[in-house]
Amino acid sequence: MIVATAGHIDHGKTTLVRALTGVDTDRLPEEKARGISIDLGFAYRATADGGVIGFVDVPGHERFVRNMLAGVCGIDFVMLIVAADDGVMPQTVEHLHIVSLLDVRRGVAVITKTDRVSPERVAEVTAQVRELLAPTQLSGAEVIPVSAVNGASDAGLAKLRVLLEREAKEKGAREQAGRHFRYAIDRVFAVAGSGTVVTGTVMTGAVAGGDRMSLTPGGIEVRIRGIQKDGKSALRAVAGERCALNLAGVEVGQIQRGDWVVAPVLHAPTQRLDVRLQLLDIEDRPLRHWTPVYLHVGTAAVTARLSMRRGEAITPGRSALAQLVLDAPIAALAGDRFIVRDVSATRTLGGGVVINPFAEVPSRRGIRLRAVQLEAYAEPDPSAVLSGLLDASPSGVNVPRFGLAFNLMPERISTLLHDNRAVIVDREAQLAVPKATVVDVGAKAVEAVKRFHDESPQATGMEMADLRKQIAPAMAANVFIAVLRESDAGKKLEITGSTLRLPRHNATDNPADEKTWKALQPVFDAAGFNVPGVRALAAAAKLSEATTRDFLHRKAKAGTEAGLPTAQLVRVNPERFFPRATLAKLAADAQTVAQAEPGGQFTAAQFRDRVGVGRDLCIEVLECFDRLGITLRLGNARKMRKDYVTILGPAD
């Protein structure tokens, strides 16, 4: 269990920690000389069952609240300390506000220096403290009077030790499963012979000697050379423990308080956070758009601006969803608690929780959608967030970004997708949508294309853009196509370029086109392999060139059945169309020529001699075979690449 002190300057925080652990946490010469804590101090106490309680002693002076905030990052328990002679003081109140805003729910209030005052004064201060705690999450905390100078003989200290042992035993381990390693740095120094050492708290996951990690937001790769807990070497450290890490690959000057050591996948600096922010009720004015603030998250501190919709504000005592725009990149994830102070860093304004660490710049076009997505992000757990985002994201949820925001390993993400009945429709972009959406879009697409064919029988297919506008206008085009391919429509419809059609649809299956085909068929039959171009074909059939050209293109775009083409014509090039059966015969001849040659390679001249057509037409046909994948060109020769039957059907 990690315990932090809190309270006003000179209320005996350091003395109390020394009485509990035997360690003087004031390590700086200036602290020794002035008799006050300036920076964080650390001490440990072994428990009866073999565990360890880590103490973070924070400075109480108002000038060092920034250091205090770094110390209470990731704590499990707070000791709010109030001196019996002074009673509740300004920093007592501010520190209590801070631990409340950081959602620290377990703690104890300790009345110190009881040896200096009367029992009546102790009772009076105890009542003050109970009144102070009443409206907070620590309202049920015990209040224990102690005299640290009396040491082991003090009944209050004995009671406090028992309470801490009990709380440590009941705390239990933090959840580690399904989360990557994340460690908040609060101190950096060099050790002769060892190099760079950092101290801090393991927030999630676990680490072992030899592991390779990233320093973020700087992005430096480091190796864990060694681990110490309570001054002793350790093989590993897990979530909820304080430890020191000896880092290889980085110099002391490259690290600062506020940095994190994380699994490489978590290196993702950000400068824009969606948050839920609560303004303290003691403030006398609301927080408005673009108010400058000092943001404390983890052990980092950075200036930022509050971004809200025009005309909105956060009034004292209330909370609201907002965005923080930072002046420098930091590392933050969903669920991180934060504090905001005024830009001069003299007063705590409020605090809250990060709900989306990778916020986007708000746009006027997406105001409503953004509002719904923010409400989804504000849900209490990742599964509820994912459920809300799936409903509020027509173009899908970016799965890697979601997993990163909540520090989830792939196995955990897969479980959440399964539990929320979601499927990934774009393997490259990793976009997830509800399975029900895939089913619904697929069914609507098939019905819409059927209706389109009935209304426009001469059209070769329905444009993808028109279909999307009709059945899923809010969905991005790339996502719509991915959803269609994932759905039953991907099996029931042919998607060719930007159009869709039913597999057996023939755009020339109507009386006018049948008449045109009857005029062209005899010309094709008489031509054999020497099929004329479009203009000559139209003249021979006594049709207009425009009518002939339009018909040929539509006839060549007929569908497929049982995997084979049903189109009676194949486009060889824009000016020449062959009957499918004729082209299949030419492909059979090419196969015969190839089989007779060593290595299966043949030239255009050999193919020309076999089929008896001119060189130019021969080249056009072979280039068509190349495009269809029937042949493969190798310099001046070709060889068969695929069975032509699978592409053109059998030669009659």
C-alpha positions as CSV (number, residue, x, y, z in Angstrom):
1,M,0.0,0.0,0.0
2,I,1.2,3.5,-0.9
3,V,0.4,6.2,1.7
4,A,0.8,9.9,1.3
5,T,0.7,12.6,3.9
6,A,-1.3,15.8,3.4
7,G,-1.7,18.9,5.5
8,H,-0.4,22.4,6.3
9,I,3.2,23.3,6.8
10,D,4.7,22.5,10.2
11,H,1.9,20.3,11.3
12,G,4.2,17.3,11.9
13,K,3.9,15.3,8.7
14,T,7.6,14.4,8.5
15,T,7.9,13.8,12.3
16,L,4.9,11.4,12.1
17,V,6.4,9.4,9.2
18,R,9.7,9.2,11.1
19,A,7.8,7.8,14.2
20,L,6.1,5.2,12.0
21,T,9.2,4.1,10.0
22,G,12.3,5.4,11.7
23,V,13.2,7.3,8.5
24,D,13.8,11.0,8.2
25,T,12.3,11.9,4.8
26,D,13.9,15.4,4.7
27,R,17.0,14.6,2.6
28,L,17.9,18.0,1.2
29,P,20.4,20.3,3.1
30,E,17.9,23.2,2.7
31,E,15.2,21.1,4.3
32,K,17.6,20.3,7.2
33,A,18.5,23.9,7.6
34,R,15.0,25.4,7.4
35,G,13.2,22.6,9.2
36,I,10.5,22.3,6.5
37,S,9.9,19.8,3.7
38,I,10.5,21.3,0.3
39,D,10.3,18.2,-1.9
40,L,9.0,14.7,-1.7
41,G,10.4,12.3,0.9
42,F,10.0,8.5,0.9
43,A,10.0,5.9,3.6
44,Y,8.9,2.2,4.1
45,R,7.4,0.1,6.8
46,A,7.3,-3.7,6.8
47,T,3.9,-5.2,7.8
48,A,3.4,-8.2,10.0
49,D,2.4,-10.4,7.1
50,G,5.5,-9.7,5.0
51,G,4.1,-6.8,3.0
52,V,5.4,-3.2,2.7
53,I,3.8,0.1,3.2
54,G,5.4,2.9,1.2
55,F,5.1,6.4,2.6
56,V,5.3,9.6,0.5
57,D,5.8,12.6,2.6
58,V,4.7,15.8,0.8
59,P,5.7,19.4,1.5
60,G,3.0,21.5,3.2
61,H,4.0,25.0,2.2
62,E,1.7,26.7,-0.4
63,R,4.8,27.4,-2.6
64,F,5.4,23.7,-3.0
65,V,1.9,22.4,-3.9
66,R,3.3,21.4,-7.2
67,N,5.7,19.0,-5.5
68,M,2.8,17.8,-3.3
69,L,0.7,17.0,-6.4
70,A,3.5,14.9,-7.8
71,G,3.6,12.9,-4.5
72,V,-0.1,12.0,-4.4
73,C,-0.1,10.5,-7.9
74,G,-1.2,6.9,-7.7
75,I,-1.5,6.6,-3.9
76,D,-3.9,4.2,-2.2
77,F,-4.3,5.9,1.1
78,V,-3.9,9.4,2.6
79,M,-3.0,10.6,6.1
80,L,-4.5,14.1,6.5
81,I,-2.5,15.6,9.3
82,V,-3.7,18.5,11.4
83,A,-1.7,20.0,14.3
84,A,-3.7,20.3,17.6
85,D,-2.3,23.8,18.3
86,D,-3.1,25.3,14.9
87,G,-6.2,23.3,13.9
88,V,-7.5,23.4,10.3
89,M,-5.4,25.7,8.2
90,P,-5.4,26.9,4.5
91,Q,-3.2,24.1,3.2
92,T,-5.2,21.5,5.2
93,V,-8.2,22.6,3.1
94,E,-6.4,22.7,-0.2
95,H,-4.7,19.4,0.3
96,L,-8.0,17.8,1.2
97,H,-9.6,19.3,-2.0
98,I,-6.7,17.8,-4.0
99,V,-7.0,14.3,-2.6
100,S,-10.8,14.4,-3.1
101,L,-10.5,15.6,-6.7
102,L,-8.0,12.8,-7.3
103,D,-10.7,10.4,-6.0
104,V,-8.6,9.0,-3.1
105,R,-11.4,7.3,-1.1
106,R,-9.4,5.7,1.8
107,G,-7.6,7.6,4.5
108,V,-7.3,8.6,8.1
109,A,-7.1,12.0,9.8
110,V,-4.3,12.4,12.4
111,I,-4.3,15.1,15.0
112,T,-0.6,15.7,15.8
113,K,1.2,17.6,18.6
114,T,-1.4,16.6,21.2
115,D,1.3,16.9,23.9
116,R,1.3,20.7,23.4
117,V,-2.4,21.3,24.2
118,S,-5.2,20.4,26.6
119,P,-7.6,17.5,26.0
120,E,-10.3,20.1,25.4
121,R,-8.3,21.6,22.5
122,V,-7.8,18.1,21.1
123,A,-11.5,17.5,21.2
124,E,-12.2,20.9,19.6
125,V,-9.8,20.2,16.7
126,T,-11.1,16.7,16.3
127,A,-14.6,18.2,15.8
128,Q,-13.2,20.7,13.3
129,V,-11.6,17.8,11.3
130,R,-14.8,15.7,11.3
131,E,-16.8,18.7,10.0
132,L,-14.1,19.3,7.3
133,L,-14.3,15.7,6.2
134,A,-18.1,15.4,6.3
135,P,-18.9,16.5,2.7
136,T,-16.0,14.6,1.2
137,Q,-15.3,11.0,0.2
138,L,-13.3,10.6,3.5
139,S,-16.4,11.4,5.7
140,G,-16.1,8.0,7.4
141,A,-12.4,8.1,8.0
142,E,-11.2,7.6,11.6
143,V,-9.7,10.6,13.4
144,I,-6.7,9.6,15.6
145,P,-5.0,12.0,18.0
146,V,-1.2,11.2,18.4
147,S,1.9,12.6,20.0
148,A,4.9,11.6,17.8
149,V,7.4,12.8,20.4
150,N,6.1,10.2,22.9
151,G,7.1,7.5,20.4
152,A,6.3,3.9,21.3
153,S,4.4,4.8,24.4
154,D,1.8,6.8,22.6
155,A,-1.5,5.0,22.4
156,G,-2.6,7.1,19.3
157,L,0.5,6.0,17.4
158,A,-0.1,2.4,18.3
159,K,-3.7,2.7,17.1
160,L,-2.5,4.3,13.8
161,R,0.0,1.5,13.2
162,V,-2.8,-1.1,13.7
163,L,-5.1,0.8,11.3
164,L,-2.4,1.0,8.6
165,E,-1.6,-2.7,8.9
166,R,-5.3,-3.5,8.6
167,E,-5.8,-1.2,5.6
168,A,-2.7,-2.6,3.8
169,K,-4.0,-6.2,4.3
170,E,-7.5,-5.3,3.0
171,K,-6.3,-3.3,0.0
172,G,-5.5,-6.2,-2.2
173,A,-3.4,-6.1,-5.4
174,R,-4.2,-3.7,-8.2
175,E,-5.5,-5.1,-11.4
176,Q,-2.6,-6.1,-13.7
177,A,-4.2,-8.4,-16.2
178,G,-4.7,-7.0,-19.6
179,R,-2.7,-3.8,-19.1
180,H,0.7,-2.7,-20.2
181,F,3.4,-1.5,-17.9
182,R,3.2,2.2,-16.9
183,Y,5.4,3.9,-14.3
184,A,5.2,7.6,-13.1
185,I,8.5,9.2,-12.4
186,D,8.8,11.5,-9.4
187,R,12.6,11.7,-8.9
188,V,15.7,11.4,-11.1
189,F,19.3,11.1,-10.0
190,A,22.6,9.4,-10.9
191,V,24.4,6.7,-8.9
192,A,28.1,6.3,-9.2
193,G,28.8,3.0,-11.0
194,S,25.1,2.5,-11.9
195,G,24.1,5.5,-13.9
196,T,20.6,6.9,-14.2
197,V,18.1,6.0,-11.5
198,V,14.4,7.0,-11.3
199,T,11.9,6.5,-8.5
200,G,8.2,6.4,-8.8
201,T,5.0,4.3,-8.7
202,V,4.0,1.4,-10.9
203,M,0.5,2.4,-12.0
204,T,-0.3,-0.7,-14.2
205,G,1.3,-3.9,-15.4
206,A,4.7,-5.3,-14.3
207,V,8.3,-4.9,-15.1
208,A,11.4,-7.1,-14.8
209,G,15.1,-6.6,-15.1
210,G,16.2,-6.7,-18.8
211,D,12.9,-5.4,-20.1
212,R,13.0,-2.8,-22.9
213,M,10.7,0.1,-22.3
214,S,10.1,3.7,-23.6
215,L,10.6,7.0,-21.9
216,T,7.6,9.1,-22.7
217,P,6.8,11.8,-23.9
218,G,10.4,12.0,-25.0
219,G,10.4,8.7,-26.9
220,I,13.7,7.4,-25.7
221,E,14.1,3.6,-25.7
222,V,15.5,2.4,-22.3
223,R,16.5,-1.0,-20.8
224,I,15.7,-1.9,-17.2
225,R,19.1,-2.6,-15.7
226,G,17.9,-3.2,-12.2
227,I,15.0,-2.7,-9.8
228,Q,15.0,-1.8,-6.1
229,K,12.1,-1.9,-3.6
230,D,12.6,-0.5,-0.1
231,G,16.3,-0.3,-0.8
232,K,16.6,-4.0,-1.7
233,S,17.2,-5.5,-5.2
234,A,14.1,-7.1,-6.7
235,L,13.5,-9.2,-9.8
236,R,10.3,-7.5,-10.7
237,A,7.8,-4.8,-9.7
238,V,4.0,-4.8,-10.2
239,A,1.1,-2.4,-10.1
240,G,0.7,-0.6,-6.8
241,E,4.3,-0.7,-5.8
242,R,6.9,2.0,-5.4
243,C,10.3,1.2,-6.7
244,A,13.5,2.6,-8.1
245,L,14.5,1.7,-11.7
246,N,18.1,1.7,-12.9
247,L,17.8,2.7,-16.6
248,A,20.3,2.0,-19.4
249,G,20.3,4.1,-22.6
250,V,19.4,7.5,-21.1
251,E,21.2,10.3,-19.3
252,V,19.9,12.0,-16.2
253,G,19.6,15.3,-18.1
254,Q,17.2,13.6,-20.6
255,I,14.6,12.8,-17.9
256,Q,12.5,15.0,-15.6
257,R,9.7,14.6,-13.1
258,G,6.5,14.1,-15.0
259,D,8.0,11.6,-17.5
260,W,6.8,8.0,-17.6
261,V,8.5,4.7,-18.2
262,V,6.1,2.6,-20.3
263,A,5.7,-0.4,-22.5
264,P,6.8,0.8,-26.0
265,V,3.2,0.5,-27.3
266,L,2.1,3.2,-24.8
267,H,4.4,5.9,-26.1
268,A,1.8,8.3,-27.5
269,P,2.4,11.9,-26.5
270,T,-0.7,14.2,-26.5
271,Q,-1.5,17.8,-26.2
272,R,-5.3,17.7,-26.3
273,L,-7.4,16.0,-23.7
274,D,-11.2,15.4,-23.4
275,V,-12.0,15.6,-19.7
276,R,-14.7,15.8,-17.1
277,L,-13.7,18.8,-14.9
278,Q,-15.2,19.8,-11.6
279,L,-14.8,23.4,-10.3
280,L,-14.5,23.7,-6.5
281,D,-17.5,25.2,-4.8
282,I,-15.3,27.7,-3.0
283,E,-14.5,29.5,-6.3
284,D,-16.3,32.8,-6.8
285,R,-16.4,32.8,-10.6
286,P,-17.0,30.2,-13.4
287,L,-14.4,28.8,-15.7
288,R,-15.0,30.0,-19.3
289,H,-13.6,29.1,-22.7
290,W,-9.9,29.6,-23.2
291,T,-9.2,30.2,-19.5
292,P,-5.5,29.6,-18.9
293,V,-4.8,27.0,-16.2
294,Y,-1.9,25.0,-14.7
295,L,-2.6,21.3,-15.3
296,H,-1.2,18.5,-13.0
297,V,-1.6,15.0,-14.3
298,G,0.5,12.0,-13.1
299,T,3.6,13.7,-11.8
300,A,3.7,16.2,-14.7
301,A,2.7,19.9,-14.6
302,V,2.1,21.9,-17.8
303,T,0.2,25.1,-18.7
304,A,-3.0,24.6,-20.7
305,R,-6.2,26.3,-21.9
306,L,-9.7,25.2,-21.2
307,S,-11.7,24.7,-24.4
308,M,-15.5,24.8,-24.3
309,R,-18.4,25.5,-26.7
310,R,-19.0,29.2,-27.1
311,G,-21.2,30.6,-24.3
312,E,-20.6,27.6,-22.0
313,A,-18.9,27.7,-18.6
314,I,-18.3,25.6,-15.6
315,T,-19.9,27.1,-12.5
316,P,-18.6,26.7,-8.9
317,G,-19.4,23.3,-7.5
318,R,-20.4,21.8,-10.8
319,S,-18.7,19.6,-13.3
320,A,-18.8,19.5,-17.1
321,L,-17.3,17.8,-20.1
322,A,-14.6,20.0,-21.7
323,Q,-11.3,19.9,-23.5
324,L,-7.8,20.9,-22.3
325,V,-5.4,22.2,-24.9
326,L,-1.8,21.8,-23.6
327,D,1.2,24.0,-24.3
328,A,3.5,21.0,-24.2
329,P,3.1,17.2,-24.9
330,I,2.5,14.9,-22.0
331,A,1.7,11.2,-21.5
332,A,-1.9,10.6,-20.3
333,L,-4.5,7.9,-20.7
334,A,-8.2,7.5,-20.0
335,G,-8.9,7.3,-16.3
336,D,-6.0,9.5,-15.2
337,R,-7.0,11.9,-12.5
338,F,-5.8,15.5,-12.8
339,I,-5.8,18.9,-10.9
340,V,-6.1,22.3,-12.4
341,R,-4.7,25.4,-10.6
342,D,-4.8,29.0,-11.6
343,V,-2.1,30.0,-14.2
344,S,0.0,31.6,-11.4
345,A,0.0,28.3,-9.6
346,T,-1.2,29.8,-6.3
347,R,-4.7,28.4,-6.0
348,T,-6.4,25.0,-6.8
349,L,-9.4,25.5,-9.0
350,G,-10.7,22.0,-9.5
351,G,-9.9,18.7,-11.1
352,G,-11.3,15.6,-12.7
353,V,-10.6,12.7,-14.9
354,V,-9.3,12.3,-18.4
355,I,-11.9,10.5,-20.6
356,N,-10.2,10.7,-24.0
357,P,-6.4,11.4,-24.1
358,F,-6.3,11.7,-27.9
359,A,-9.0,14.4,-28.4
360,E,-9.6,15.9,-31.8
361,V,-10.1,19.5,-32.6
362,P,-13.8,20.2,-32.3
363,S,-15.6,21.1,-35.5
364,R,-18.9,22.8,-36.0
365,R,-20.1,20.2,-38.4
366,G,-19.7,17.4,-35.8
367,I,-20.9,19.1,-32.7
368,R,-23.8,16.7,-32.0
369,L,-21.8,13.6,-32.8
370,R,-19.0,14.8,-30.6
371,A,-21.4,15.5,-27.7
372,V,-22.7,11.9,-27.9
373,Q,-19.2,10.4,-28.2
374,L,-18.0,12.5,-25.1
375,E,-20.9,11.1,-23.1
376,A,-19.8,7.6,-24.2
377,Y,-16.2,8.3,-23.1
378,A,-17.5,9.5,-19.8
379,E,-18.8,6.0,-18.9
380,P,-17.2,4.3,-15.9
381,D,-15.4,1.3,-17.6
382,P,-13.9,0.5,-21.0
383,S,-16.7,-2.0,-21.9
384,A,-19.4,0.7,-21.4
385,V,-17.3,3.2,-23.3
386,L,-16.9,0.9,-26.3
387,S,-20.6,0.1,-26.3
388,G,-21.4,3.9,-26.4
389,L,-18.8,4.6,-29.0
390,L,-20.1,1.8,-31.3
391,D,-23.6,3.4,-31.1
392,A,-22.2,6.9,-31.6
393,S,-19.6,6.3,-34.4
394,P,-21.2,5.7,-37.8
395,S,-17.8,5.3,-39.4
396,G,-16.6,2.8,-36.8
397,V,-14.4,2.8,-33.7
398,N,-10.6,2.9,-34.2
399,V,-9.7,-0.2,-32.3
400,P,-5.9,0.4,-31.8
401,R,-6.6,4.0,-30.6
402,F,-9.3,2.8,-28.2
403,G,-7.0,0.1,-26.8
404,L,-4.2,2.6,-26.4
405,A,-6.4,5.2,-24.7
406,F,-7.5,2.6,-22.1
407,N,-4.1,0.7,-21.9
408,L,-5.7,-2.6,-23.0
409,M,-3.8,-5.6,-24.3
410,P,-5.0,-7.3,-27.5
411,E,-6.6,-10.2,-25.6
412,R,-8.7,-7.8,-23.5
413,I,-9.7,-5.8,-26.6
414,S,-10.9,-9.0,-28.3
415,T,-13.0,-9.9,-25.3
416,L,-14.6,-6.4,-25.3
417,L,-15.4,-6.6,-29.0
418,H,-17.0,-10.0,-28.5
419,D,-19.0,-8.9,-25.5
420,N,-20.3,-5.9,-27.3
421,R,-21.1,-7.9,-30.5
422,A,-18.8,-5.9,-32.7
423,V,-16.7,-6.9,-35.7
424,I,-13.7,-5.4,-37.4
425,V,-14.6,-4.5,-40.9
426,D,-11.4,-2.9,-42.2
427,R,-8.4,-5.1,-41.3
428,E,-5.9,-2.4,-42.3
429,A,-7.5,0.5,-40.5
430,Q,-8.8,-1.8,-37.7
431,L,-12.3,-0.2,-37.5
432,A,-15.0,-1.9,-35.5
433,V,-18.7,-1.6,-36.0
434,P,-21.7,-3.4,-34.4
435,K,-22.4,-6.7,-36.0
436,A,-26.1,-5.6,-36.2
437,T,-25.0,-2.7,-38.4
438,V,-23.2,-5.0,-40.8
439,V,-26.3,-7.2,-41.1
440,D,-28.6,-4.3,-41.5
441,V,-26.5,-2.5,-44.1
442,G,-26.0,-5.7,-46.1
443,A,-29.7,-6.5,-46.2
444,K,-30.6,-2.9,-47.2
445,A,-27.9,-2.9,-49.9
446,V,-29.3,-6.1,-51.5
447,E,-32.8,-4.7,-51.5
448,A,-31.7,-1.3,-52.8
449,V,-29.8,-2.8,-55.7
450,K,-32.7,-5.1,-56.6
451,R,-35.0,-2.1,-56.6
452,F,-32.4,-0.1,-58.8
453,H,-32.3,-2.9,-61.4
454,D,-36.1,-3.0,-61.6
455,E,-36.2,0.8,-62.1
456,S,-33.2,1.1,-64.4
457,P,-32.8,-2.3,-66.2
458,Q,-30.4,-0.8,-68.8
459,A,-27.9,0.4,-66.1
460,T,-25.0,-1.9,-65.6
461,G,-25.1,-1.3,-61.8
462,M,-25.8,1.1,-59.0
463,E,-23.2,3.6,-58.0
464,M,-21.7,3.0,-54.6
465,A,-22.0,6.7,-53.6
466,D,-25.7,6.7,-54.4
467,L,-26.3,3.5,-52.4
468,R,-24.4,4.9,-49.4
469,K,-26.4,8.1,-49.4
470,Q,-29.6,6.1,-49.6
471,I,-29.0,3.6,-46.7
472,A,-26.0,4.9,-44.6
473,P,-25.4,8.6,-45.3
474,A,-23.5,9.2,-42.0
475,M,-21.0,6.4,-42.7
476,A,-17.6,7.3,-44.4
477,A,-17.2,5.9,-47.9
478,N,-14.3,3.6,-47.1
479,V,-16.1,2.2,-44.0
480,F,-19.2,1.7,-46.1
481,I,-17.4,-0.4,-48.6
482,A,-15.7,-2.4,-45.9
483,V,-19.0,-3.1,-44.2
484,L,-20.6,-4.2,-47.5
485,R,-17.7,-6.7,-48.1
486,E,-18.1,-8.0,-44.5
487,S,-21.8,-8.4,-44.9
488,D,-23.9,-10.9,-46.8
489,A,-24.1,-8.3,-49.5
490,G,-20.5,-9.1,-50.2
491,K,-21.6,-12.6,-51.3
492,K,-24.9,-11.6,-52.9
493,L,-23.7,-8.6,-54.9
494,E,-20.9,-8.0,-57.4
495,I,-18.8,-5.0,-56.5
496,T,-16.9,-3.7,-59.6
497,G,-15.1,-0.5,-59.2
498,S,-17.6,2.0,-57.9
499,T,-20.7,0.0,-58.9
500,L,-22.8,-2.8,-57.5
501,R,-25.1,-5.2,-59.2
502,L,-26.8,-8.6,-58.8
503,P,-24.5,-11.4,-60.2
504,R,-27.0,-12.5,-62.8
505,H,-28.0,-8.9,-63.9
506,N,-27.8,-8.3,-67.6
507,A,-28.2,-4.6,-68.6
508,T,-29.1,-5.7,-72.1
509,D,-32.0,-7.9,-71.2
510,N,-34.8,-5.8,-72.7
511,P,-36.6,-5.7,-76.1
512,A,-34.6,-2.7,-77.5
513,D,-31.3,-4.3,-76.7
514,E,-32.4,-7.7,-77.9
515,K,-33.1,-6.2,-81.3
516,T,-29.6,-4.6,-81.4
517,W,-28.0,-7.9,-80.5
518,K,-29.9,-9.7,-83.3
519,A,-28.5,-7.2,-85.7
520,L,-24.9,-7.7,-84.4
521,Q,-24.8,-11.4,-83.9
522,P,-24.6,-12.4,-87.6
523,V,-21.7,-9.9,-88.1
524,F,-19.8,-11.6,-85.2
525,D,-20.6,-15.1,-86.5
526,A,-19.3,-14.2,-90.0
527,A,-16.2,-12.6,-88.7
528,G,-14.8,-15.6,-86.9
529,F,-11.5,-14.6,-85.2
530,N,-11.2,-11.4,-87.4
531,V,-13.7,-9.4,-85.3
532,P,-14.0,-5.8,-86.7
533,G,-13.7,-2.6,-84.6
534,V,-16.8,-0.8,-83.2
535,R,-17.2,1.6,-86.2
536,A,-16.9,-1.2,-88.8
537,L,-19.1,-3.5,-86.7
538,A,-21.9,-0.8,-86.5
539,A,-21.7,-0.2,-90.3
540,A,-21.9,-3.9,-91.0
541,A,-25.0,-4.2,-88.8
542,K,-26.5,-1.0,-90.1
543,L,-26.7,0.6,-86.6
544,S,-25.5,4.0,-85.4
545,E,-22.0,4.0,-83.9
546,A,-23.2,5.6,-80.6
547,T,-26.0,3.0,-80.2
548,T,-23.6,0.2,-80.9
549,R,-20.8,1.5,-78.6
550,D,-23.2,1.9,-75.7
551,F,-24.7,-1.5,-76.2
552,L,-21.3,-3.3,-76.4
553,H,-20.1,-1.7,-73.2
554,R,-23.2,-2.7,-71.3
555,K,-23.3,-6.2,-72.8
556,A,-19.7,-6.7,-71.7
557,K,-20.6,-5.9,-68.1
558,A,-23.1,-8.7,-67.5
559,G,-22.8,-10.6,-64.3
560,T,-21.4,-14.0,-63.3
561,E,-23.0,-17.3,-62.3
562,A,-21.3,-20.2,-60.4
563,G,-18.0,-18.3,-60.6
564,L,-18.1,-18.1,-64.5
565,P,-18.8,-15.1,-66.6
566,T,-22.3,-14.8,-68.2
567,A,-21.4,-11.9,-70.4
568,Q,-21.6,-12.8,-74.1
569,L,-19.1,-10.2,-75.0
570,V,-15.6,-9.4,-73.6
571,R,-14.0,-5.9,-74.0
572,V,-10.6,-6.5,-75.6
573,N,-9.9,-2.7,-75.8
574,P,-12.1,0.4,-76.1
575,E,-12.6,-0.2,-79.9
576,R,-13.0,-3.9,-80.1
577,F,-15.3,-6.5,-78.4
578,F,-15.1,-10.2,-78.9
579,P,-17.8,-12.8,-78.2
580,R,-16.8,-14.6,-75.1
581,A,-16.9,-18.0,-76.8
582,T,-14.7,-16.8,-79.6
583,L,-12.1,-15.4,-77.2
584,A,-12.2,-18.7,-75.2
585,K,-11.4,-20.6,-78.5
586,L,-8.4,-18.2,-79.0
587,A,-7.3,-18.9,-75.5
588,A,-7.5,-22.6,-76.1
589,D,-5.3,-22.1,-79.2
590,A,-2.8,-20.2,-77.1
591,Q,-2.7,-23.0,-74.7
592,T,-2.1,-25.5,-77.5
593,V,0.8,-23.5,-78.8
594,A,2.3,-23.2,-75.3
595,Q,2.1,-26.9,-74.7
596,A,4.0,-27.6,-77.9
597,E,7.0,-25.4,-77.0
598,P,9.9,-26.2,-74.6
599,G,9.3,-24.5,-71.2
600,G,5.7,-23.5,-72.4
601,Q,6.9,-20.2,-73.8
602,F,5.5,-19.0,-77.2
603,T,5.8,-15.8,-79.3
604,A,3.1,-13.6,-80.8
605,A,4.2,-14.8,-84.3
606,Q,3.6,-18.5,-83.3
607,F,0.2,-17.6,-81.9
608,R,-0.6,-15.6,-85.1
609,D,0.4,-18.5,-87.3
610,R,-1.9,-20.8,-85.3
611,V,-5.0,-18.7,-85.4
612,G,-4.5,-17.0,-88.8
613,V,-5.2,-13.3,-87.9
614,G,-3.3,-10.2,-88.6
615,R,-0.4,-9.2,-86.3
616,D,-2.1,-6.1,-84.9
617,L,-5.2,-8.0,-83.9
618,C,-3.1,-10.9,-82.6
619,I,-1.3,-8.4,-80.3
620,E,-4.6,-6.9,-79.1
621,V,-5.9,-10.3,-78.1
622,L,-2.7,-11.3,-76.3
623,E,-2.6,-8.1,-74.4
624,C,-6.2,-8.7,-73.4
625,F,-5.1,-12.2,-72.1
626,D,-2.3,-10.5,-70.2
627,R,-4.8,-8.2,-68.4
628,L,-7.2,-11.1,-67.7
629,G,-4.3,-13.0,-66.1
630,I,-4.5,-15.9,-68.7
631,T,-1.0,-15.2,-70.0
632,L,2.2,-13.8,-68.6
633,R,4.5,-11.7,-70.8
634,L,8.2,-12.5,-70.5
635,G,10.1,-10.1,-72.8
636,N,9.1,-11.0,-76.3
637,A,7.5,-14.3,-75.3
638,R,4.5,-15.4,-73.2
639,K,3.5,-18.4,-71.2
640,M,0.1,-19.5,-69.8
641,R,-0.5,-18.2,-66.3
642,K,-4.0,-19.5,-65.4
643,D,-6.6,-21.9,-66.8
644,Y,-8.6,-19.8,-69.2
645,V,-11.7,-21.7,-68.4
646,T,-11.9,-20.2,-64.9
647,I,-11.9,-16.7,-66.6
648,L,-13.7,-17.1,-69.9
649,G,-15.5,-20.3,-69.5
650,P,-15.0,-23.4,-71.7
651,A,-14.3,-23.1,-75.5
652,D,-17.4,-24.3,-77.4
